[in-house]
Amino acid sequence: MLRNLVTRFSGTTENQRKAIFSSLFIVGNKLQTIFDNHIPQISLKQFMLLSIVRQSKEPLTFTQLGNILGCSRQNIKKLAEILEKKGFVIIQKSPYDTRAMCICPTDKVNDFFENDFSKYQEELQYLFEIYTDEEVETLFILLSKMYAGIENLEKKIVDK
């Protein structure tokens, strides 16, 4: 069925644009379902938040994290509260703005990524093993460019 849809939408640039837009939504949902069903400790959204918090050199506010992950500060707050209850993060006032709250990782985050998540990291290779190194590079470049397209869309919508 999916192959039929791909064939139907491959004829024109306009149809390809529609298919790409739909695919972004479908791919996101499929990955979230696989991840959420396979890793019991945290959801994919919680994982993405933990990944950003862990990689950041300084504490980030709910608003900053929302901008990075493409969601509202309220969504970040809900995710952070769940992760705090699970012992992965501490929510505290920002050292740079006392009105803002930020998220700081606990030792449990490093333990999760170094021990628990390492086995899932190997499984993630299955997602990319069907691609050549050149295809991975092309996909990386095109997805990076998609961010510029999203910024352009946001700008155009705000300017209306």
N, C-alpha and C positions, 0 to 999 in steps of 0.2 A: 504494500500500500504506500509506504514512504517513497519507494522508488518511482511509483506512478506520479506522485505529487512533484517530485524533483523533475521528472521528465516534462510534466505539464507546465512547469514554471521556468523551464530553461530556454524558452524560445526568444524572449525579448528582454532588454535591459530593465524595463519597467516591471515585468514579472519576476525577474531575478531579484530586484530590490525588495519586492513584496515577500519573496521566499526567504531572503536573508533576514529581514525584519522578523518574520514569523519564526525562523529557525533560532534566532537568538533567544526568544522566549521559550521555545520547546527545549533547546539544549540546556538552558538554565534549570528548567523544571526537572528534566531527566537526571541531571547531575545532582540536584538537591535531593531527589527521591532516593537515588542510589546511595548517596552519602548518609542521609538521615537514617536509612534502613540498615546500613552496614556498620556505622560507628555509634555505639550506644551512648557514650559519655556526653557528646555535644552534637548540636545540629550544624549543618553547613554554614548557616549565618553566624552562629556562635564561633565556629572555627575560623571564618574569615576575619571576624573581629579580633579574635585572639592572635591570629597571624600578624595583623597590622600592629596591634599593641606590642607584641613581642619584638617585632622588627624596628619599632620606633626608638630613636635614641633619647627621646624625652617624652614625658606624659602628654597625651593628646586629649583635648576636650571632646565631649559628646558631639559638638558641632563640627569640629575638625574631622572626627571619625566618620560622621554622617556624610560629609563632603567627599571623603575618600571612597567610602563604600556605596555612595549613591542612594542614601536613605536619610530620613529625618533624624534629628537629634533625639526625638522621643523614641524612635525605634532602637537607637543605640542605647538609650537609657534602659529600656526593657531588656535588651540582650545582656547588658552589663549587670543588671540586678540579678538575673538568673545565674550568670557566670560567677558573681560574687557569692551567691548562696552555695554554689558548687565548689567554692574555694579557689577559683582560677584567677580572680582579680580582686583588687581593692578599689573602691570608688572614693575619691577624695577631692578636696578643693584644688584647683589648678594653682601651681606655684607662681604663675604669671598673671592670673586674673582670678581674684578671690570670688567673683560672681559665678565663675564657670567650674564645672565638675570635670575631672579627668579620670582615666582608668589606668591603673598600674598593675602589671602582671605580678603574680605570686610565684613562688618556687614550683608550685604545682603545674604552671604553664610549661616551664622548661622540662619538667619531668614528663609531662604528657607528650611533648614534641619529640623528646629524645628516646622515650621508651615505648609508650602506647602507640603513638602515631607512626613510628618508623615502619611498622609492618604494613600499615595502610599506604604509606609512601611508595613502597614497592608495588603495590597493586595499582596505584595511579599510573604506573608505566604502561599498563594495558591500554589506557586511553590513547596513548601516543605511539604505540609500537607499530601501528599500521601506516605511519608517516615516515618519509625519508627525512634526514636532517635538513635538507633544503626546503622541504614542505613545512617543517616545523618553523624554520626561520621565516618563510613567507607568511605563514599564519600569524606568527608573532608580530611581524611588521604590519600586517593588515588589521589585526586587532588593536594594535597601538594606534593606528590611524583612525580607528573607529572612535576613540576618545575625542579626537579633534572633530569628528562628525557630530558627536553628541554635544560638545561645547558649541558648535555652530548652530545646532538645533535649539539649544537652550537660549542662545543669544537672539536668534531670530524670533523665537516665541516671546521673549521678554520685550523685545523692541516693538512688538505689535501693539 
